[in-house]
Amino acid sequence: MLNLVNCVKLYLTRGRVFYLEKGDLMKKSKSKDNFFKGVISEMKKVKWPEFKNVTKYFLATLVFCLILVAYFQGLDFVSSIIRGLFN
């Protein structure tokens, strides 16, 4: 059972009210101090892609972008020729 004498009243959105014990509030503020330590530990758990995969996906993206550029340049060229015929 929660003792409301030692609690802090928290107001959240949509009219919800929560009560948090003062000790829990202190734990939450201390956890903010360890934020960067937590970030570093989580980044160590990330499985980073290998260089081979990164280069493969980079080249695939580059080729795809070049194909799109060539397609739209071709459309522009064809439309300018058609426009030139009617002027």
Jmol script that loads the backbone (N, CA, C; Angstrom):
load data "model"
ATOM      1  N   MET A   1       0.839  -1.177   0.000  1.00  0.00           N
ATOM      2  CA  MET A   1       0.000   0.000   0.000  1.00  0.00           C
ATOM      3  C   MET A   1       0.885   1.241   0.000  1.00  0.00           C
ATOM      4  N   LEU A   2       0.528   2.200  -0.766  1.00  0.00           N
ATOM      5  CA  LEU A   2       1.311   3.414  -0.926  1.00  0.00           C
ATOM      6  C   LEU A   2       0.948   4.414   0.167  1.00  0.00           C
ATOM      7  N   ASN A   3       1.949   4.873   0.911  1.00  0.00           N
ATOM      8  CA  ASN A   3       1.736   5.872   1.948  1.00  0.00           C
ATOM      9  C   ASN A   3       1.809   7.251   1.293  1.00  0.00           C
ATOM     10  N   LEU A   4       0.691   7.962   1.219  1.00  0.00           N
ATOM     11  CA  LEU A   4       0.626   9.225   0.490  1.00  0.00           C
ATOM     12  C   LEU A   4       1.331  10.368   1.195  1.00  0.00           C
ATOM     13  N   VAL A   5       1.730  10.173   2.458  1.00  0.00           N
ATOM     14  CA  VAL A   5       2.432  11.231   3.187  1.00  0.00           C
ATOM     15  C   VAL A   5       3.832  11.427   2.606  1.00  0.00           C
ATOM     16  N   ASN A   6       4.496  10.349   2.238  1.00  0.00           N
ATOM     17  CA  ASN A   6       5.860  10.424   1.722  1.00  0.00           C
ATOM     18  C   ASN A   6       5.894  10.418   0.198  1.00  0.00           C
ATOM     19  N   CYS A   7       4.844  10.884  -0.442  1.00  0.00           N
ATOM     20  CA  CYS A   7       4.770  10.811  -1.899  1.00  0.00           C
ATOM     21  C   CYS A   7       4.748  12.193  -2.524  1.00  0.00           C
ATOM     22  N   VAL A   8       5.118  12.204  -3.776  1.00  0.00           N
ATOM     23  CA  VAL A   8       5.043  13.413  -4.585  1.00  0.00           C
ATOM     24  C   VAL A   8       3.969  13.168  -5.627  1.00  0.00           C
ATOM     25  N   LYS A   9       3.118  14.155  -5.823  1.00  0.00           N
ATOM     26  CA  LYS A   9       2.024  14.012  -6.771  1.00  0.00           C
ATOM     27  C   LYS A   9       2.525  14.446  -8.147  1.00  0.00           C
ATOM     28  N   LEU A  10       2.387  13.601  -9.139  1.00  0.00           N
ATOM     29  CA  LEU A  10       2.803  13.904 -10.498  1.00  0.00           C
ATOM     30  C   LEU A  10       1.578  14.039 -11.373  1.00  0.00           C
ATOM     31  N   TYR A  11       1.489  15.127 -12.091  1.00  0.00           N
ATOM     32  CA  TYR A  11       0.388  15.343 -13.016  1.00  0.00           C
ATOM     33  C   TYR A  11       0.891  15.069 -14.424  1.00  0.00           C
ATOM     34  N   LEU A  12       0.190  14.217 -15.119  1.00  0.00           N
ATOM     35  CA  LEU A  12       0.559  13.897 -16.484  1.00  0.00           C
ATOM     36  C   LEU A  12      -0.539  14.368 -17.419  1.00  0.00           C
ATOM     37  N   THR A  13      -0.350  14.137 -18.704  1.00  0.00           N
ATOM     38  CA  THR A  13      -1.322  14.599 -19.686  1.00  0.00           C
ATOM     39  C   THR A  13      -2.651  13.884 -19.518  1.00  0.00           C
ATOM     40  N   ARG A  14      -3.681  14.509 -20.032  1.00  0.00           N
ATOM     41  CA  ARG A  14      -5.047  13.984 -20.029  1.00  0.00           C
ATOM     42  C   ARG A  14      -5.590  13.754 -18.623  1.00  0.00           C
ATOM     43  N   GLY A  15      -5.139  14.562 -17.678  1.00  0.00           N
ATOM     44  CA  GLY A  15      -5.712  14.537 -16.348  1.00  0.00           C
ATOM     45  C   GLY A  15      -5.308  13.361 -15.482  1.00  0.00           C
ATOM     46  N   ARG A  16      -4.364  12.564 -15.899  1.00  0.00           N
ATOM     47  CA  ARG A  16      -3.931  11.433 -15.070  1.00  0.00           C
ATOM     48  C   ARG A  16      -3.053  11.942 -13.933  1.00  0.00           C
ATOM     49  N   VAL A  17      -3.232  11.357 -12.774  1.00  0.00           N
ATOM     50  CA  VAL A  17      -2.428  11.722 -11.614  1.00  0.00           C
ATOM     51  C   VAL A  17      -1.747  10.462 -11.103  1.00  0.00           C
ATOM     52  N   PHE A  18      -0.453  10.549 -10.871  1.00  0.00           N
ATOM     53  CA  PHE A  18       0.296   9.432 -10.312  1.00  0.00           C
ATOM     54  C   PHE A  18       1.021   9.903  -9.064  1.00  0.00           C
ATOM     55  N   TYR A  19       1.220   8.989  -8.154  1.00  0.00           N
ATOM     56  CA  TYR A  19       1.962   9.284  -6.950  1.00  0.00           C
ATOM     57  C   TYR A  19       3.261   8.499  -6.991  1.00  0.00           C
ATOM     58  N   LEU A  20       4.352   9.171  -6.662  1.00  0.00           N
ATOM     59  CA  LEU A  20       5.667   8.545  -6.683  1.00  0.00           C
ATOM     60  C   LEU A  20       6.327   8.797  -5.343  1.00  0.00           C
ATOM     61  N   GLU A  21       6.878   7.748  -4.781  1.00  0.00           N
ATOM     62  CA  GLU A  21       7.543   7.920  -3.485  1.00  0.00           C
ATOM     63  C   GLU A  21       8.797   8.754  -3.664  1.00  0.00           C
ATOM     64  N   LYS A  22       9.141   9.526  -2.647  1.00  0.00           N
ATOM     65  CA  LYS A  22      10.285  10.440  -2.741  1.00  0.00           C
ATOM     66  C   LYS A  22      11.585   9.684  -2.985  1.00  0.00           C
ATOM     67  N   GLY A  23      11.729   8.509  -2.429  1.00  0.00           N
ATOM     68  CA  GLY A  23      12.936   7.704  -2.669  1.00  0.00           C
ATOM     69  C   GLY A  23      13.057   7.307  -4.129  1.00  0.00           C
ATOM     70  N   ASP A  24      11.939   6.951  -4.750  1.00  0.00           N
ATOM     71  CA  ASP A  24      11.948   6.609  -6.171  1.00  0.00           C
ATOM     72  C   ASP A  24      12.290   7.817  -7.022  1.00  0.00           C
ATOM     73  N   LEU A  25      11.862   8.999  -6.582  1.00  0.00           N
ATOM     74  CA  LEU A  25      12.170  10.218  -7.306  1.00  0.00           C
ATOM     75  C   LEU A  25      13.671  10.484  -7.292  1.00  0.00           C
ATOM     76  N   MET A  26      14.317  10.215  -6.174  1.00  0.00           N
ATOM     77  CA  MET A  26      15.763  10.405  -6.082  1.00  0.00           C
ATOM     78  C   MET A  26      16.493   9.403  -6.967  1.00  0.00           C
ATOM     79  N   LYS A  27      15.978   8.161  -7.038  1.00  0.00           N
ATOM     80  CA  LYS A  27      16.596   7.156  -7.899  1.00  0.00           C
ATOM     81  C   LYS A  27      16.533   7.589  -9.357  1.00  0.00           C
ATOM     82  N   LYS A  28      15.414   8.186  -9.751  1.00  0.00           N
ATOM     83  CA  LYS A  28      15.263   8.626 -11.128  1.00  0.00           C
ATOM     84  C   LYS A  28      16.241   9.754 -11.449  1.00  0.00           C
ATOM     85  N   SER A  29      16.469  10.681 -10.512  1.00  0.00           N
ATOM     86  CA  SER A  29      17.396  11.774 -10.781  1.00  0.00           C
ATOM     87  C   SER A  29      18.831  11.261 -10.830  1.00  0.00           C
ATOM     88  N   LYS A  30      19.155  10.235 -10.050  1.00  0.00           N
ATOM     89  CA  LYS A  30      20.495   9.662 -10.112  1.00  0.00           C
ATOM     90  C   LYS A  30      20.703   8.910 -11.416  1.00  0.00           C
ATOM     91  N   SER A  31      19.629   8.350 -11.958  1.00  0.00           N
ATOM     92  CA  SER A  31      19.774   7.616 -13.208  1.00  0.00           C
ATOM     93  C   SER A  31      20.101   8.570 -14.360  1.00  0.00           C
ATOM     94  N   LYS A  32      19.701   9.842 -14.238  1.00  0.00           N
ATOM     95  CA  LYS A  32      20.071  10.815 -15.257  1.00  0.00           C
ATOM     96  C   LYS A  32      21.575  11.043 -15.268  1.00  0.00           C
ATOM     97  N   ASP A  33      22.213  10.918 -14.116  1.00  0.00           N
ATOM     98  CA  ASP A  33      23.663  11.091 -14.046  1.00  0.00           C
ATOM     99  C   ASP A  33      24.397   9.990 -14.790  1.00  0.00           C
ATOM    100  N   ASN A  34      23.805   8.825 -14.842  1.00  0.00           N
ATOM    101  CA  ASN A  34      24.453   7.684 -15.493  1.00  0.00           C
ATOM    102  C   ASN A  34      23.996   7.512 -16.935  1.00  0.00           C
ATOM    103  N   PHE A  35      23.391   8.542 -17.510  1.00  0.00           N
ATOM    104  CA  PHE A  35      22.852   8.432 -18.868  1.00  0.00           C
ATOM    105  C   PHE A  35      23.933   8.076 -19.879  1.00  0.00           C
ATOM    106  N   PHE A  36      25.035   8.802 -19.850  1.00  0.00           N
ATOM    107  CA  PHE A  36      26.074   8.572 -20.846  1.00  0.00           C
ATOM    108  C   PHE A  36      26.762   7.219 -20.658  1.00  0.00           C
ATOM    109  N   LYS A  37      26.865   6.757 -19.423  1.00  0.00           N
ATOM    110  CA  LYS A  37      27.410   5.422 -19.194  1.00  0.00           C
ATOM    111  C   LYS A  37      26.501   4.368 -19.810  1.00  0.00           C
ATOM    112  N   GLY A  38      25.197   4.587 -19.696  1.00  0.00           N
ATOM    113  CA  GLY A  38      24.235   3.672 -20.302  1.00  0.00           C
ATOM    114  C   GLY A  38      24.303   3.707 -21.823  1.00  0.00           C
ATOM    115  N   VAL A  39      24.482   4.894 -22.371  1.00  0.00           N
ATOM    116  CA  VAL A  39      24.593   5.013 -23.827  1.00  0.00           C
ATOM    117  C   VAL A  39      25.812   4.265 -24.327  1.00  0.00           C
ATOM    118  N   ILE A  40      26.931   4.430 -23.659  1.00  0.00           N
ATOM    119  CA  ILE A  40      28.164   3.753 -24.072  1.00  0.00           C
ATOM    120  C   ILE A  40      28.006   2.248 -23.980  1.00  0.00           C
ATOM    121  N   SER A  41      27.397   1.765 -22.908  1.00  0.00           N
ATOM    122  CA  SER A  41      27.234   0.309 -22.770  1.00  0.00           C
ATOM    123  C   SER A  41      26.297  -0.243 -23.832  1.00  0.00           C
ATOM    124  N   GLU A  42      25.245   0.514 -24.191  1.00  0.00           N
ATOM    125  CA  GLU A  42      24.329   0.055 -25.242  1.00  0.00           C
ATOM    126  C   GLU A  42      24.999   0.090 -26.611  1.00  0.00           C
ATOM    127  N   MET A  43      25.837   1.075 -26.852  1.00  0.00           N
ATOM    128  CA  MET A  43      26.531   1.154 -28.142  1.00  0.00           C
ATOM    129  C   MET A  43      27.515  -0.002 -28.308  1.00  0.00           C
ATOM    130  N   LYS A  44      28.049  -0.499 -27.210  1.00  0.00           N
ATOM    131  CA  LYS A  44      28.947  -1.657 -27.289  1.00  0.00           C
ATOM    132  C   LYS A  44      28.185  -2.928 -27.657  1.00  0.00           C
ATOM    133  N   LYS A  45      26.890  -2.970 -27.363  1.00  0.00           N
ATOM    134  CA  LYS A  45      26.078  -4.143 -27.666  1.00  0.00           C
ATOM    135  C   LYS A  45      25.607  -4.181 -29.118  1.00  0.00           C
ATOM    136  N   VAL A  46      25.737  -3.051 -29.817  1.00  0.00           N
ATOM    137  CA  VAL A  46      25.264  -2.969 -31.195  1.00  0.00           C
ATOM    138  C   VAL A  46      26.156  -3.805 -32.091  1.00  0.00           C
ATOM    139  N   LYS A  47      25.532  -4.576 -32.975  1.00  0.00           N
ATOM    140  CA  LYS A  47      26.296  -5.344 -33.952  1.00  0.00           C
ATOM    141  C   LYS A  47      26.449  -4.477 -35.194  1.00  0.00           C
ATOM    142  N   TRP A  48      27.635  -3.916 -35.383  1.00  0.00           N
ATOM    143  CA  TRP A  48      27.893  -3.017 -36.491  1.00  0.00           C
ATOM    144  C   TRP A  48      28.119  -3.810 -37.758  1.00  0.00           C
ATOM    145  N   PRO A  49      27.705  -3.294 -38.914  1.00  0.00           N
ATOM    146  CA  PRO A  49      27.903  -4.027 -40.169  1.00  0.00           C
ATOM    147  C   PRO A  49      29.378  -4.061 -40.549  1.00  0.00           C
ATOM    148  N   GLU A  50      29.732  -5.107 -41.273  1.00  0.00           N
ATOM    149  CA  GLU A  50      31.115  -5.247 -41.717  1.00  0.00           C
ATOM    150  C   GLU A  50      31.375  -4.303 -42.884  1.00  0.00           C
ATOM    151  N   PHE A  51      32.637  -3.992 -43.109  1.00  0.00           N
ATOM    152  CA  PHE A  51      33.027  -3.071 -44.171  1.00  0.00           C
ATOM    153  C   PHE A  51      32.578  -3.579 -45.531  1.00  0.00           C
ATOM    154  N   LYS A  52      32.638  -4.885 -45.721  1.00  0.00           N
ATOM    155  CA  LYS A  52      32.228  -5.478 -46.996  1.00  0.00           C
ATOM    156  C   LYS A  52      30.758  -5.193 -47.286  1.00  0.00           C
ATOM    157  N   ASN A  53      29.907  -5.359 -46.279  1.00  0.00           N
ATOM    158  CA  ASN A  53      28.476  -5.095 -46.458  1.00  0.00           C
ATOM    159  C   ASN A  53      28.199  -3.611 -46.694  1.00  0.00           C
ATOM    160  N   VAL A  54      28.910  -2.751 -45.972  1.00  0.00           N
ATOM    161  CA  VAL A  54      28.706  -1.316 -46.129  1.00  0.00           C
ATOM    162  C   VAL A  54      29.074  -0.885 -47.542  1.00  0.00           C
ATOM    163  N   THR A  55      30.195  -1.366 -48.055  1.00  0.00           N
ATOM    164  CA  THR A  55      30.595  -0.984 -49.416  1.00  0.00           C
ATOM    165  C   THR A  55      29.622  -1.537 -50.447  1.00  0.00           C
ATOM    166  N   LYS A  56      29.131  -2.747 -50.226  1.00  0.00           N
ATOM    167  CA  LYS A  56      28.182  -3.340 -51.168  1.00  0.00           C
ATOM    168  C   LYS A  56      26.899  -2.520 -51.233  1.00  0.00           C
ATOM    169  N   TYR A  57      26.353  -2.150 -50.088  1.00  0.00           N
ATOM    170  CA  TYR A  57      25.122  -1.367 -50.057  1.00  0.00           C
ATOM    171  C   TYR A  57      25.348   0.060 -50.559  1.00  0.00           C
ATOM    172  N   PHE A  58      26.531   0.618 -50.293  1.00  0.00           N
ATOM    173  CA  PHE A  58      26.852   1.951 -50.798  1.00  0.00           C
ATOM    174  C   PHE A  58      26.888   1.945 -52.318  1.00  0.00           C
ATOM    175  N   LEU A  59      27.550   0.943 -52.895  1.00  0.00           N
ATOM    176  CA  LEU A  59      27.630   0.869 -54.355  1.00  0.00           C
ATOM    177  C   LEU A  59      26.261   0.622 -54.982  1.00  0.00           C
ATOM    178  N   ALA A  60      25.444  -0.193 -54.345  1.00  0.00           N
ATOM    179  CA  ALA A  60      24.099  -0.441 -54.862  1.00  0.00           C
ATOM    180  C   ALA A  60      23.274   0.850 -54.834  1.00  0.00           C
ATOM    181  N   THR A  61      23.397   1.612 -53.783  1.00  0.00           N
ATOM    182  CA  THR A  61      22.681   2.890 -53.683  1.00  0.00           C
ATOM    183  C   THR A  61      23.183   3.878 -54.717  1.00  0.00           C
ATOM    184  N   LEU A  62      24.488   3.933 -54.896  1.00  0.00           N
ATOM    185  CA  LEU A  62      25.075   4.841 -55.873  1.00  0.00           C
ATOM    186  C   LEU A  62      24.620   4.503 -57.288  1.00  0.00           C
ATOM    187  N   VAL A  63      24.629   3.221 -57.636  1.00  0.00           N
ATOM    188  CA  VAL A  63      24.189   2.794 -58.967  1.00  0.00           C
ATOM    189  C   VAL A  63      22.718   3.127 -59.172  1.00  0.00           C
ATOM    190  N   PHE A  64      21.903   2.881 -58.183  1.00  0.00           N
ATOM    191  CA  PHE A  64      20.481   3.189 -58.273  1.00  0.00           C
ATOM    192  C   PHE A  64      20.264   4.687 -58.483  1.00  0.00           C
ATOM    193  N   CYS A  65      20.988   5.519 -57.754  1.00  0.00           N
ATOM    194  CA  CYS A  65      20.859   6.973 -57.913  1.00  0.00           C
ATOM    195  C   CYS A  65      21.311   7.414 -59.300  1.00  0.00           C
ATOM    196  N   LEU A  66      22.391   6.821 -59.807  1.00  0.00           N
ATOM    197  CA  LEU A  66      22.859   7.164 -61.154  1.00  0.00           C
ATOM    198  C   LEU A  66      21.848   6.757 -62.216  1.00  0.00           C
ATOM    199  N   ILE A  67      21.199   5.627 -62.020  1.00  0.00           N
ATOM    200  CA  ILE A  67      20.151   5.193 -62.956  1.00  0.00           C
ATOM    201  C   ILE A  67      18.995   6.194 -62.947  1.00  0.00           C
ATOM    202  N   LEU A  68      18.583   6.634 -61.765  1.00  0.00           N
ATOM    203  CA  LEU A  68      17.514   7.627 -61.675  1.00  0.00           C
ATOM    204  C   LEU A  68      17.912   8.947 -62.325  1.00  0.00           C
ATOM    205  N   VAL A  69      19.142   9.375 -62.118  1.00  0.00           N
ATOM    206  CA  VAL A  69      19.618  10.612 -62.738  1.00  0.00           C
ATOM    207  C   VAL A  69      19.585  10.482 -64.247  1.00  0.00           C
ATOM    208  N   ALA A  70      20.074   9.362 -64.778  1.00  0.00           N
ATOM    209  CA  ALA A  70      20.077   9.155 -66.222  1.00  0.00           C
ATOM    210  C   ALA A  70      18.655   9.118 -66.773  1.00  0.00           C
ATOM    211  N   TYR A  71      17.741   8.494 -66.065  1.00  0.00           N
ATOM    212  CA  TYR A  71      16.346   8.414 -66.502  1.00  0.00           C
ATOM    213  C   TYR A  71      15.723   9.802 -66.609  1.00  0.00           C
ATOM    214  N   PHE A  72      15.885  10.597 -65.549  1.00  0.00           N
ATOM    215  CA  PHE A  72      15.275  11.929 -65.568  1.00  0.00           C
ATOM    216  C   PHE A  72      15.991  12.875 -66.533  1.00  0.00           C
ATOM    217  N   GLN A  73      17.282  12.707 -66.710  1.00  0.00           N
ATOM    218  CA  GLN A  73      17.983  13.505 -67.718  1.00  0.00           C
ATOM    219  C   GLN A  73      17.481  13.148 -69.110  1.00  0.00           C
ATOM    220  N   GLY A  74      17.244  11.862 -69.338  1.00  0.00           N
ATOM    221  CA  GLY A  74      16.693  11.425 -70.621  1.00  0.00           C
ATOM    222  C   GLY A  74      15.308  11.992 -70.855  1.00  0.00           C
ATOM    223  N   LEU A  75      14.459  11.971 -69.827  1.00  0.00           N
ATOM    224  CA  LEU A  75      13.126  12.569 -69.954  1.00  0.00           C
ATOM    225  C   LEU A  75      13.218  14.062 -70.263  1.00  0.00           C
ATOM    226  N   ASP A  76      14.129  14.746 -69.611  1.00  0.00           N
ATOM    227  CA  ASP A  76      14.300  16.169 -69.842  1.00  0.00           C
ATOM    228  C   ASP A  76      14.774  16.423 -71.270  1.00  0.00           C
ATOM    229  N   PHE A  77      15.695  15.616 -71.732  1.00  0.00           N
ATOM    230  CA  PHE A  77      16.218  15.766 -73.090  1.00  0.00           C
ATOM    231  C   PHE A  77      15.122  15.529 -74.124  1.00  0.00           C
ATOM    232  N   VAL A  78      14.362  14.461 -73.937  1.00  0.00           N
ATOM    233  CA  VAL A  78      13.283  14.133 -74.879  1.00  0.00           C
ATOM    234  C   VAL A  78      12.208  15.229 -74.854  1.00  0.00           C
ATOM    235  N   SER A  79      11.856  15.711 -73.676  1.00  0.00           N
ATOM    236  CA  SER A  79      10.828  16.763 -73.600  1.00  0.00           C
ATOM    237  C   SER A  79      11.320  18.053 -74.229  1.00  0.00           C
ATOM    238  N   SER A  80      12.626  18.364 -74.099  1.00  0.00           N
ATOM    239  CA  SER A  80      13.130  19.580 -74.736  1.00  0.00           C
ATOM    240  C   SER A  80      13.153  19.438 -76.259  1.00  0.00           C
ATOM    241  N   ILE A  81      13.401  18.240 -76.791  1.00  0.00           N
ATOM    242  CA  ILE A  81      13.357  18.022 -78.243  1.00  0.00           C
ATOM    243  C   ILE A  81      11.914  18.181 -78.736  1.00  0.00           C
ATOM    244  N   ILE A  82      10.971  17.601 -78.014  1.00  0.00           N
ATOM    245  CA  ILE A  82       9.557  17.699 -78.426  1.00  0.00           C
ATOM    246  C   ILE A  82       9.092  19.146 -78.348  1.00  0.00           C
ATOM    247  N   ARG A  83       9.497  19.854 -77.309  1.00  0.00           N
ATOM    248  CA  ARG A  83       9.124  21.259 -77.185  1.00  0.00           C
ATOM    249  C   ARG A  83       9.754  22.090 -78.321  1.00  0.00           C
ATOM    250  N   GLY A  84      10.990  21.728 -78.698  1.00  0.00           N
ATOM    251  CA  GLY A  84      11.669  22.438 -79.781  1.00  0.00           C
ATOM    252  C   GLY A  84      10.991  22.224 -81.115  1.00  0.00           C
ATOM    253  N   LEU A  85      10.324  21.104 -81.318  1.00  0.00           N
ATOM    254  CA  LEU A  85       9.638  20.847 -82.588  1.00  0.00           C
ATOM    255  C   LEU A  85       8.431  21.755 -82.748  1.00  0.00           C
ATOM    256  N   PHE A  86       7.794  22.114 -81.657  1.00  0.00           N
ATOM    257  CA  PHE A  86       6.566  22.913 -81.727  1.00  0.00           C
ATOM    258  C   PHE A  86       6.808  24.398 -81.579  1.00  0.00           C
ATOM    259  N   ASN A  87       8.037  24.815 -81.431  1.00  0.00           N
ATOM    260  CA  ASN A  87       8.335  26.267 -81.306  1.00  0.00           C
ATOM    261  C   ASN A  87       8.866  26.829 -82.566  1.00  0.00           C
TER     262      ASN A  87
END
end "model"
wireframe off; spacefill off
backbone 0.3
color backbone group
